[in-house]
Amino acid sequence: MVVTYARGSSDHAATYAKYLIETLVGIPVSSGALSVASIYGTQPLSPGALCLAISQSGRSPDILAAVEANKRAGNTVVAFVNDESSPLAQLADVLFPLCAGQERSVAATKSYIASLAALALLVSLWAENTELEEAIRQLPERLPAAFDLDWSEALDDLIPARNLFVLGRGYSLAVAQEAALKLKETCALHAEAFSAAEVRHGPMTIVGKDFPVLGFATSDTAGDGVCVLANVLAGRGALTRVADPARRLAQGVLPAFRAHPAVEPILMIQSFYRMANELSLARGLDPDAPPHLLKVTRTT
């Protein structure tokens, strides 16, 4: 089994890793609760597990405590870290430096995309999936084009908004989580991320007329579910906008590039980041310096 350890955007990258590993390699992946080691002082009883740690800074005490507990248990620690001089990088048995360069804004963006790309490349090699590997190697050429895609149609819905749902499923759930976090951080907008399947278990009750919904629909079967739900919610009068590279929806479609379904979310979140920056400015905020936040979060 694989156990992931991460917080914030890096934890969303861990969600992406879970879907990649479980669908392409077939090994179960669990999200480790960091407080088990840092607060409760418990050592994992899972010898032979692969410990996968993901962090931009590599300096959060709770992640370090969880990794140290795994090392004492004899587990191999693989770390994806942007700061190669960090304590987490030094603890790792195998280090994958993200090489994204310094994150100058508080909200991590390029290190998140680098995390997704690195995880996808690792899993493509692990699974011997040459189609996915080739799609990842095309990302440096495709990411600038994805940034140029115009999502400004969503601004009219989101500038006055107070709440919204962000939907994904399968490979795109991780970027739905990331988008919701960035809307909170940079736009002071309350956004909740859900799997399109999970919304049907209660949350969709509160979606009615003029309720904003942002969706990320990959071109595979998982994306079909996002589009079906978007149609249902639009029928209630919700303001639905969906990144849909397969263009299955008749209205509310945000432009997105078609690629391998596991790579499409990386391109989508790049397009989203541009829109989120514009939305933050339109709401009178500074997207690079959200209030009350620090660049390195040191939770225990």
Buried (B, 14 or more C-beta within 10 A) or exposed (E): EBBBBBBBBBBBBBBBBBBBBBBBBEEEBEBBBBBBBBEEEEEBEBEEBBBBBBBBBBBBEBBBBBBBBBBEBEBBBBBBBBBEEBBBBEBBBEBBBBEBEEBEBBBBBBBBBBBBBBBBBBBBEEBEBEEBBEBBEEBEEBBEEBEEBEBEEBBEBBBEBEEBBBBBBBBBBBBBBBBBBBBBBBBBBEBBBBBBBBBBEEEBEEBEEEBBBBBBBBBBEBBBBBBBBBBBBBEBEBBBBBBBBBBBBEEBBBBBBBBBBBBBBBBBBBBBBBBBBBBBEBBEBEBEEBEEEEBBBEEE
